[in-house]
Every structure is written in C-alpha cells, then in structure tokens.
Amino acid sequence: MSPSSSFLLATFMAAAAVLEGCSTTQPTNELGAEAVWAEAPFEVLSAEVQGDTLVTVVRYGGGCGEHRFELEAHGPLMKSLPPKQPLRWVHRSPGDPCRALISDTVRADLSPFRGTPHGTTVLQLEGHDGNLNYTYR
C-alpha cells in the first residue's frame, strides 16, 4: 500500500469513528438492541405551582446519560371539596453509569389535572411534603 493510500485509509477510518459517535439513534445495549428507558430513582427537593405549571426541583444520580421526567396521575381524582389529585413524576433513563449528584428543575403543564372547570384542585405530589393548591379560572 502506498503512503498516500495509507493516509487516506487512516483518515477515512478516523472520520467514520467520529461520525459513529455522533449518531442520533436511540441508545442501545450491549446486544445492539434499543435500550429500555427504565424508571430510575430520584428525590423531590421542592415543588410549587406557577400559574398552570408545576415547577419541581429534583435530584438524581448520573451525569453522562439521558434523563426524562414525565408528570402523571398517581390515582383517580378524589371527589372532595376542593377535589384532590395525586400526582407523581416518573424519571426514566436508559442507564447512566456516572455517579454525580444532579439537581435539575422540571416543569409540566397542570391543565389536564383540573378537577373542575374553574376553581382549585389540591395536588398531592408523591415525594413532596404537603399539598399544592392549583387555582385556575
């Protein structure tokens, strides 16, 4: 192989390695299958209602993987006055081998959790001490 051919081959191999690291596909496991976004532990540090948004500060271990938080009902709307809605954040990650302690602020729209057309719904967020009053018109 000529020196110029060796150089071209080495350049091509290096470019391919860089492009492989920039892939936009879903994370995969050791077998090449799409990684499962399993529930991962976290801690609620604080939570407050700002208009139609739940703003929550969370803490979890990681630092070099993707993480997603989704707000979901954690039981049916309770027919009390005012109505009460149990909620929980679901933290998912395909696996994060790093051990840094990450604090992050997550937000979610509360309008799907209105218990009446207008008024107040009391939110009971799992992992948060106390109730959160969600008032709307």
Secondary structure, 3 states (H helix, E strand, C coil): CCHHHHHHHHHHHHHHHHHHHCCCCCCECCCCCECCCEECCCEEEEEEEECCEEEEEEEEEECCCCCEEEEEECCCCECCCCCEEEEEEEEEECCCCCCEEEEEEEEEECHHHCCCCCEEEEEEECCCCCCEEEEEC
